[in-house]
Amino acid sequence: MTESRSAWSMATPMLLFSCFCLLTGDMLFGYDTGSFGGILGNPGFVNQFGEYNPEKETYAIDSLHTSLLSSLAFIGKFIGCFSAGPAIERFGHRIVFQALSIISVIGVIIEITAADNAPGTGRLPQFIVGRIIVYISIGLVEVNVTTYQSEIVPASFRGLVVVSLQLFLVAGGLVASGVNKAFETRADGVGWKTVTGIQFIFPVLIMVCTLFIPHSPRWLLSKDRDADALASLRRLRPKEDAVNGNCEAELQEIRDSLHEEVHKASWADLFRGSNLRRTLIVIACYFFQQATGQAFVSTYQTRFYQQNGFAEHAYTYPLISSVFGVVAVLMAMYFIDKLGRRYTFFISYIFQALWMYVLAGLGAQSNPSTTTRNTIVAAFMLYQLFYNAGGASIPYLIGAEVPNAAVREKTQSLGAAWNVVWAFVTNFVIPYMMADIHFGVGWVFGSVSVVALLWTFFFLPETKGRTLEQLDAVFGVPYNPFRRAEVYYTNNERGGQILKRDPLADPGSKMSEPGVRAV
């Protein structure tokens, strides 16, 4: 396993299928987020679940109930994220995929049966319960997909594969925007029920795809199923690797690197030794993913346009934004392994802050011109583009690759659960922020993006191009953003490889000692 291999020379059909087929689960999350933003403004949904105003002779959903509908669902995602790690460790990724598919179907059924046909017949508690159950499956998906992908792909294109999660999230939102547009004037329950019922497609696809994918070789090793791990790896790697012994060498390299940590560790180990810094990095990345304005540009964009003079395009602009989002994630998938995680984050956070400040500054004008109004819309869309290019997608990758193998699932679960806490907070407070400070929301989220930029510079090491085992060496010494350190490994007496890290090494020097290779 010492020769240089191009990334795509190892991209077998089974590896690509295993990486991408299950991302339909993330389309469920993207679709639900995008569709619900439109459902909140759908006349039929408002007529069935809103309060009737006799004076205006219309139904409306107030800020409190809007917040509850949007935020309480994240209770389910918290449960799903927090339970995903232990469930994966015990049962494996495939069983968890099957379970979350069943949970999702149950939740969607509860949602679409939460109202009859006439106005005012909506049962809000039932609909909220359905959303909570659907979000349990979404929490399981978020942890399960990223950990599975990170464990089966070569390091050279791990970034591209794991960041593709965001592509499917955005693709789900794009589909939702189109469906919402088709039913934007429907005043009965058929429109929003159709939009909601389309979610059945995604768990069914997951259920079918799971039948054909192999278990993670690293998970099988953690269960002392060495023969099964080798068989699984042979299914994922090129045929020549199975013939010439490269699969055996790869598994041996994993064993030697992990040493006693092949088996899973306890929750307390997340905060011991170098794991503490790795856990805090994952938590911070997931915090900034939500706190820089995710819900503002996804769940509430339709309401934002409706409340700020753009009602005639309230369903068209999100559709355009979703297209930009797809383009942005495709860019991120390319640059994440070219520029690296840090530089992609830098670009994303700089422009997130810029466009939020532009939106807030122009929105403060009392009588904006047509040009100003168009610039506001452009700033909103460009924020979403740069958010999807880095701030939205990279945290999933960091959560999957930074943790040590012994606590990977638990760290990802904790980070994703922390992410859900802030998703709940932001989804609950944004309607009030929009009502009270209007465009001033941009000052808040733009400033958080600046803080995220500074944190990335001072605390996040570059992880591109490293195997999951080599990252143990990266976190073996304190991080200094002003000085690079060289990571290398040397052969041990058994023929395996031991990772080392020299914090004083010149990053431009060549290591040519026998048995030592620069990474």
ZAMARGU-4260 file (C-alpha; in steps of 0.2 Angstrom, whole numbers, plus 5000, padded with zeros to 4 digits):
<rodrens>
0) 5000/5000/5000 | 5015/5012/4998 | 5013/5016/4979 | 5005/5031/4973 | 4988/5028/4967
5) 4976/5040/4958 | 4960/5042/4966 | 4948/5037/4952 | 4958/5021/4949 | 4950/5014/4965
10) 4933/5021/4961 | 4925/5004/4957 | 4906/5003/4952 | 4902/4995/4969 | 4911/5009/4979
15) 4902/5022/4969 | 4886/5014/4971 | 4888/5011/4990 | 4894/5030/4992 | 4880/5038/4982
20) 4864/5027/4982 | 4861/5030/5001 | 4862/5049/4999 | 4844/5048/4994 | 4841/5049/5012
25) 4849/5066/5013 | 4837/5071/4998 | 4824/5067/5011 | 4831/5080/5023 | 4834/5093/5009
30) 4816/5090/5002 | 4808/5091/5019 | 4817/5107/5023 | 4813/5115/5006 | 4795/5109/5005
35) 4791/5114/5022 | 4796/5132/5019 | 4784/5132/5005 | 4770/5123/5014 | 4770/5137/5028
40) 4765/5149/5014 | 4753/5137/5005 | 4735/5143/5005 | 4728/5126/5008 | 4739/5122/5023
45) 4736/5139/5031 | 4717/5137/5029 | 4718/5120/5037 | 4730/5124/5051 | 4728/5142/5054
50) 4717/5153/5065 | 4702/5161/5057 | 4701/5180/5058 | 4683/5185/5056 | 4687/5203/5052
55) 4698/5199/5038 | 4689/5183/5034 | 4705/5173/5032 | 4716/5160/5040 | 4733/5164/5047
60) 4747/5155/5056 | 4755/5167/5069 | 4774/5168/5073 | 4772/5156/5089 | 4764/5142/5079
65) 4776/5145/5064 | 4791/5143/5076 | 4783/5128/5084 | 4780/5119/5068 | 4798/5123/5062
70) 4808/5120/5078 | 4799/5106/5087 | 4804/5093/5073 | 4822/5095/5078 | 4818/5085/5094
75) 4816/5070/5083 | 4832/5074/5074 | 4841/5076/5091 | 4835/5059/5096 | 4840/5052/5079
80) 4858/5059/5079 | 4861/5055/5097 | 4856/5037/5096 | 4864/5034/5079 | 4881/5031/5085
85) 4877/5017/5098 | 4865/5010/5085 | 4878/5009/5071 | 4892/5002/5083 | 4880/4988/5088
90) 4870/4984/5073 | 4880/4991/5058 | 4876/5004/5045 | 4865/4993/5035 | 4853/4988/5049
95) 4852/5007/5054 | 4847/5012/5036 | 4833/4999/5036 | 4827/5005/5052 | 4827/5023/5048
100) 4817/5020/5032 | 4803/5012/5041 | 4803/5026/5054 | 4802/5039/5040 | 4787/5030/5031
105) 4777/5030/5048 | 4781/5049/5051 | 4775/5054/5033 | 4759/5044/5035 | 4755/5053/5052
110) 4758/5070/5043 | 4747/5068/5028 | 4733/5061/5039 | 4734/5076/5051 | 4719/5086/5042
115) 4703/5082/5033 | 4697/5091/5018 | 4688/5106/5025 | 4696/5122/5031 | 4700/5123/5050
120) 4701/5104/5051 | 4720/5103/5054 | 4726/5094/5069 | 4742/5103/5073 | 4749/5092/5087
125) 4747/5077/5075 | 4756/5085/5061 | 4770/5091/5073 | 4772/5073/5080 | 4773/5067/5062
130) 4787/5079/5058 | 4796/5074/5074 | 4796/5056/5069 | 4802/5060/5051 | 4816/5070/5059
135) 4822/5055/5069 | 4825/5046/5053 | 4834/5062/5046 | 4845/5062/5061 | 4850/5044/5059
140) 4853/5047/5040 | 4865/5062/5044 | 4876/5051/5055 | 4875/5035/5046 | 4879/5041/5028
145) 4894/5051/5033 | 4902/5038/5044 | 4899/5025/5032 | 4906/5035/5017 | 4921/5040/5026
150) 4926/5022/5031 | 4925/5014/5014 | 4932/5028/5002 | 4951/5031/4999 | 4958/5046/5007
155) 4962/5055/4991 | 4943/5058/4987 | 4935/5056/5004 | 4931/5075/5003 | 4922/5074/4987
160) 4912/5059/4992 | 4907/5065/5009 | 4903/5083/5004 | 4891/5076/4991 | 4879/5074/5005
165) 4876/5093/5004 | 4873/5091/4985 | 4859/5079/4988 | 4852/5090/5002 | 4852/5104/4989
170) 4845/5093/4976 | 4831/5088/4988 | 4827/5107/4991 | 4827/5110/4972 | 4814/5096/4969
175) 4804/5103/4984 | 4805/5121/4976 | 4798/5115/4960 | 4784/5105/4968 | 4780/5120/4979
180) 4779/5131/4964 | 4767/5119/4956 | 4755/5119/4971 | 4757/5137/4977 | 4739/5143/4973
185) 4730/5127/4979 | 4718/5132/4992 | 4713/5114/4998 | 4723/5101/5006 | 4728/5091/4991
190) 4742/5103/4987 | 4752/5102/5004 | 4747/5083/5006 | 4755/5079/4989 | 4770/5089/4993
195) 4772/5080/5009 | 4768/5063/5002 | 4782/5063/4989 | 4793/5060/5004 | 4788/5042/5003
200) 4800/5040/4988 | 4816/5042/4998 | 4815/5029/5012 | 4809/5016/4999 | 4824/5019/4988
205) 4835/5017/5004 | 4827/5001/5009 | 4830/4994/4991 | 4848/5000/4990 | 4854/4994/5007
210) 4851/4976/5001 | 4866/4977/4989 | 4879/4987/4999 | 4893/4979/5009 | 4896/4982/5028
215) 4910/4994/5032 | 4926/4985/5034 | 4931/4995/5049 | 4915/4991/5058 | 4918/4973/5054
220) 4935/4974/5061 | 4928/4981/5077 | 4917/4966/5079 | 4933/4954/5076 | 4925/4948/5060
225) 4942/4949/5050 | 4937/4937/5036 | 4921/4947/5033 | 4930/4963/5033 | 4942/4957/5020
230) 4928/4950/5009 | 4919/4967/5011 | 4935/4977/5006 | 4937/4966/4991 | 4920/4970/4985
235) 4924/4989/4986 | 4942/4989/4979 | 4947/4985/4961 | 4949/4967/4956 | 4968/4968/4955
240) 4969/4974/4973 | 4960/4958/4978 | 4972/4947/4968 | 4989/4955/4972 | 4986/4956/4991
245) 4983/4975/4992 | 4966/4972/5002 | 4975/4962/5015 | 4989/4975/5016 | 4976/4989/5018
250) 4967/4980/5032 | 4984/4976/5041 | 4988/4995/5040 | 4972/4999/5048 | 4975/4986/5062
255) 4993/4992/5065 | 4988/5011/5065 | 4973/5008/5077 | 4982/4996/5089 | 4971/4993/5104
260) 4958/5005/5097 | 4951/4993/5085 | 4936/4991/5097 | 4924/5005/5101 | 4927/5016/5116
265) 4915/5024/5129 | 4907/5041/5128 | 4919/5047/5141 | 4933/5044/5129 | 4927/5058/5118
270) 4934/5070/5131 | 4951/5062/5135 | 4968/5065/5127 | 4968/5071/5109 | 4950/5066/5107
275) 4945/5081/5117 | 4952/5093/5104 | 4944/5082/5090 | 4927/5082/5098 | 4928/5101/5101
280) 4932/5104/5083 | 4917/5094/5077 | 4905/5103/5089 | 4912/5120/5083 | 4910/5116/5065
285) 4892/5110/5067 | 4888/5125/5078 | 4893/5137/5064 | 4884/5127/5051 | 4868/5132/5060
290) 4872/5149/5068 | 4878/5157/5052 | 4860/5157/5045 | 4856/5140/5038 | 4837/5141/5043
295) 4835/5159/5037 | 4840/5154/5019 | 4831/5137/5018 | 4816/5136/5029 | 4811/5154/5030
300) 4816/5161/5013 | 4798/5160/5006 | 4791/5169/5022 | 4805/5182/5020 | 4801/5186/5002
305) 4782/5187/5007 | 4785/5199/5021 | 4797/5210/5013 | 4789/5216/4997 | 4793/5201/4986
310) 4777/5191/4987 | 4775/5189/4968 | 4791/5180/4967 | 4791/5171/4984 | 4790/5154/4976
315) 4801/5158/4961 | 4816/5165/4970 | 4819/5149/4981 | 4819/5139/4965 | 4833/5149/4957
320) 4842/5149/4974 | 4841/5130/4974 | 4849/5129/4956 | 4863/5140/4963 | 4865/5129/4978
325) 4868/5114/4966 | 4881/5123/4957 | 4889/5128/4973 | 4890/5111/4980 | 4898/5104/4964
330) 4911/5117/4966 | 4914/5112/4984 | 4915/5094/4979 | 4930/5099/4967 | 4939/5111/4978
335) 4938/5102/4994 | 4952/5090/4989 | 4961/5103/4979 | 4961/5118/4991 | 4958/5109/5006
340) 4945/5111/5020 | 4953/5127/5028 | 4954/5137/5012 | 4937/5132/5006 | 4930/5137/5023
345) 4939/5154/5022 | 4931/5158/5005 | 4914/5152/5011 | 4914/5162/5027 | 4921/5178/5020
350) 4907/5179/5007 | 4894/5173/5019 | 4898/5188/5030 | 4899/5200/5015 | 4882/5196/5007
355) 4873/5196/5024 | 4880/5213/5028 | 4875/5219/5010 | 4857/5213/5013 | 4856/5221/5030
360) 4863/5238/5024 | 4852/5239/5009 | 4837/5233/5018 | 4838/5247/5030 | 4834/5260/5017
365) 4816/5267/5019 | 4812/5269/5001 | 4823/5257/4991 | 4824/5258/4972 | 4821/5244/4960
370) 4840/5242/4958 | 4842/5241/4977 | 4828/5228/4979 | 4836/5218/4965 | 4852/5219/4974
375) 4844/5213/4990 | 4838/5197/4982 | 4855/5195/4973 | 4863/5196/4990 | 4851/5183/4998
380) 4855/5171/4984 | 4874/5174/4984 | 4874/5171/5002 | 4866/5154/4999 | 4878/5150/4985
385) 4893/5153/4996 | 4885/5145/5011 | 4883/5129/5001 | 4900/5130/4994 | 4908/5127/5011
390) 4899/5132/5027 | 4885/5120/5024 | 4895/5105/5017 | 4912/5104/5026 | 4905/5101/5044
395) 4898/5084/5038 | 4916/5079/5032 | 4925/5086/5047 | 4913/5076/5058 | 4916/5060/5048
400) 4935/5061/5047 | 4942/5070/5062 | 4936/5058/5076 | 4947/5043/5081 | 4940/5027/5075
405) 4936/5021/5092 | 4924/5035/5095 | 4920/5040/5077 | 4901/5036/5078 | 4899/5043/5095
410) 4908/5059/5091 | 4898/5062/5075 | 4882/5058/5085 | 4887/5071/5098 | 4891/5084/5085
415) 4876/5081/5075 | 4865/5082/5091 | 4873/5098/5095 | 4870/5104/5078 | 4851/5100/5081
420) 4851/5110/5097 | 4856/5126/5087 | 4845/5121/5073 | 4830/5121/5085 | 4836/5138/5092
425) 4838/5147/5076 | 4822/5140/5068 | 4812/5145/5084 | 4819/5163/5085 | 4821/5168/5067
430) 4802/5172/5064 | 4803/5184/5079 | 4819/5191/5072 | 4811/5194/5055 | 4796/5202/5063
435) 4807/5213/5075 | 4823/5218/5066 | 4818/5213/5048 | 4834/5215/5037 | 4844/5217/5053
440) 4845/5198/5053 | 4859/5200/5041 | 4870/5209/5054 | 4868/5195/5066 | 4872/5181/5054
445) 4886/5190/5045 | 4895/5193/5062 | 4894/5175/5066 | 4902/5171/5050 | 4916/5182/5054
450) 4918/5173/5071 | 4918/5157/5061 | 4932/5163/5049 | 4943/5167/5064 | 4940/5151/5073
455) 4944/5141/5057 | 4961/5150/5055 | 4966/5148/5073 | 4960/5130/5077 | 4956/5119/5062
460) 4971/5109/5055 | 4971/5104/5037 | 4965/5086/5035 | 4965/5083/5016 | 4974/5068/5008
465) 4976/5059/5025 | 4969/5042/5028 | 4958/5041/5044 | 4972/5032/5053 | 4985/5046/5048
470) 4974/5059/5056 | 4979/5051/5073 | 4996/5058/5070 | 4990/5075/5065 | 4981/5077/5081
475) 4996/5070/5091 | 5003/5088/5094 | 4996/5105/5098 | 4991/5114/5082 | 5000/5130/5077
480) 4991/5140/5062 | 5008/5149/5059 | 5018/5133/5056 | 5015/5117/5047 | 5021/5100/5053
485) 5026/5085/5043 | 5016/5069/5045 | 5025/5053/5041 | 5026/5034/5045 | 5039/5021/5047
490) 5039/5002/5046 | 5039/4993/5062 | 5047/4977/5066 | 5032/4967/5061 | 5031/4975/5044
495) 5017/4986/5048 | 5017/5005/5049 | 5018/5017/5063 | 5012/5035/5062 | 5023/5049/5068
500) 5023/5067/5067 | 5037/5079/5068 | 5031/5097/5073 | 5048/5104/5070 | 5051/5097/5052
505) 5053/5108/5038 | 5037/5106/5027 | 5047/5108/5011 | 5060/5095/5016 | 5061/5077/5009
510) 5062/5063/5021 | 5073/5049/5013 | 5078/5039/5028 | 5076/5020/5026 | 5058/5015/5030
515) 5052/5033/5032 | 5040/5041/5020 | 5033/5058/5019 | 5014/5059/5018
</rodrens>
